[in-house]
């Protein structure tokens, strides 16, 4: 039987002894699946079906919801704790909101796995989150223009720009600078995947919030709403 590389993005109870899972697969994309009987006293598999755990799953059925027949969990889960855990849940929610079901994105799968590894290793959160967001948009066909102006002219590191979504950076003229503007040096750092100093990290966060809001629509991300009263400092990251 073929096994598929997978992560669980979300899970909830289903009937008395089963789980309904939202799966992100390297080969198949995102889809729902049922793990039957894993909550029964005789099953040892429930503990393996956790978020951030690299899994290989065997599947049956060709309908909208598949059945999990085999669970191979030889690799260890990525151990995310504290703020890194909240960031991991944020990434999973982005995938659920931004990807269509049954539309494979193997590059995005690898980007997600790499970012989980970075979070587990204590990477700088601003760096991990921003470059996942940028990579996700690029992979899904919504890539940002970060290395030049919307006209194709070079960016000037010391100048400020407005970012026009689906067009690119436009120079700020006169006294039009506000919290939505960002420096050319920040855009160039993002284009090179460089570490971001404090001001650049703030500018990059505002840019990505604006861009993601454009594609996500008016429905807020549950992870942001949930974590705000629990971890107020997290709002500085996502």
N, C-alpha and C positions, 0 to 999 in steps of 0.2 A: 504493500500500500504506500502511496506517495505521502510524504510528510511535508508540511508547509511551515516556513519560518514565520512566527507570529508573536505579537504582543497583545495583551489585553488592555484596551483603553478604558473600559467601564464594565462593571458587573453588578448584577442585582439578582435577588432570589426569584426563582421561577417554580411555581407550584410547591410541593412539600419538600422535595429533596434534590432539586435541580438548580442550575444557574443559567441566566440569560446573559450572554457576554457580547460586547462589541469588540470585534477582533480587527487588528491591523496586520495584514499579511504582506510579506515582500512580494509574493507571487500573485496574490489575488486581490490586493487592495483591502478596503474596509468592508466588513460584513457582519451581520449578527449570527450567533451560533448558540446552541443549547448544549450544556454539559449535563447529561441526564444522570441522576442518582448520585452525584458527587458529594451531596450533603448528608447522605445516609451514614449510619454508624460504621458500616462495613467498608466504606470507601476511604482511601488514603490520598485521593487526588485533589480534594478541595484546596489544600494548602499550596499546591503547585499552581493553581489558577489565580495568580495575583498579578496586579499591575507591575510593570517594570521587570518582569521575569521573561527572559528569552525562552520561547517554547517552540517545539516542533509538534504540530498537530495533524492527526489524520482526520479527514472529514468525510461525511456521507450526506447524500441528498443534493438535489439540484434546485430546490425551491429558494425562496427569499431567505429563509432561516435554515442554516445547516446544522447537522448534528456532529458533535465531536466524538470520534470513536477511539482515538489514540492520543495519549499525552506523553511526550518525551521532554523531560526537563533536566537534562544532564548539566546544562550551564546554570551557574548561580544567578539569582536575581541581582539587579543593581540596588544596592542598599542606600536609599535616599532618606535622609532624616532632616528634621528642622525645616528651614526655609527651602532647602533643596527639594524636599518632598513636595512642598506647595508648587515649586517651579515645575516639577515633573508632571503634576496633575494639570497645570496650566498648558503644558505642551500637548498632553493627551487631549484636552478639550479643544485646542486649536485644530488638531487633526480631525476630530469629530465634526467640527464646524466647517472646516475648509475643504475637506475631501469629499468626493462623491462615492457612494457605495459601488463596489465591484469595479473600481477603476485603479489598476495597479500602478504604484509609483515606487519602484525598487530603490531609486536614488533617495527619495524622501524617507523610506524605511531606514536606510543606512544613516541618513542625517539624524533621524530620531534616536537610533541606537547610539550613535557617537555622542550625542548631546547628553543622553542618560549617563553614559560612561563619564563624561566630563563633570556632570553634577555630582556623581558618586565619588569622584576623586577630589572634590572640593574646588572646582574651577570657579573663577570669578563669574558671578551670576549674570551681571550685565553682559559680559562677553558671550557666555553660552546662550542666553536667551536671544540677544539681538541677532546673532549669526544663524541661529536656527530659524528665526522668523524670516530673515532675508533669504536663506537657502530654500525654505519652504515656498515662499512666493515665487522665486526663480523656477523651481521645479514644477510648480503648478501653472506656469505661464504668465505670472504677474510680476516678473522681475523688475527691480528698481534700477533707474539710471543713476549711478552714484559716482562715476568717474569723469563726467563732463556735464555741461549745461544742457538744457533741453534743446538748444540750437546746435549742439555739437561742439561749441567753443569750450576751451579748457576752463576748469574751475580755478578760482583764485583762493588760496587758503585763507586769506585775511578778510575776504568779503563775506557778506551774509546773503542767504538765499531763502526764498520760499520754494517748497517742493510741491509742484502741481502733479497730482496723482495721474498716472498714465501718460505723463509728459516728461517730467523731470525738473531739475532745479532751475529757478528763474532768479536773476539777481534782484536784490532789494534796492529800490531807488528812494532817494529823499529820506524822509523820516518814517518809513513804513515798517521799521523793525519792531517785532513783538515776540511773544513767547513761541510763536509758530515758526520763527525763522531759525536757521542754523548756519553755522560757519562752513565755508568751503573745506576747511581742514577736517571737520567732522565727517563730511561726505566722503572725502578722500580716504580717511582712516577706515570707514565702513567698506569702501570698495576694495581695500587691501586686507580686510579681516584683521586689522591691528587692534591691540588693546586700547581701551578708551579711557582717557583721563576724566575727571569728575564732570566737568562742564560738557564735554563731548558725550558722555554717557547719558546725561540728562537730555541733551538735544536729540540723541538717537532714540531714546525712549519715547519722547513726544512725537517724533517722526513716525515711528512704527505704530504707535497707538492710532495716529491719524490714518495711516495707510490701512491697517487691519480693520478699523471701524468702517472704512469705505467698502471693504469686501464682506465683512461680517453682517453689516446692517445694524439696525437699531437694537436688536436683542443683546443685552449685556452678557459678557462671559460670566458664567456661574462661579468659576474659580476666583475671579477678582472680587465678586460680591461676597463670597463666602469667607475669603481670607482677610478682607479689610478689617473687620472687628477683632479677628484673632491675631493677625500679624500686620499691624498698621505699617510697619517698615517695608513690607513687601510691595506696597504700592509704588515705592521708589524703583522697583525692579520691573514689574509687569504692568 
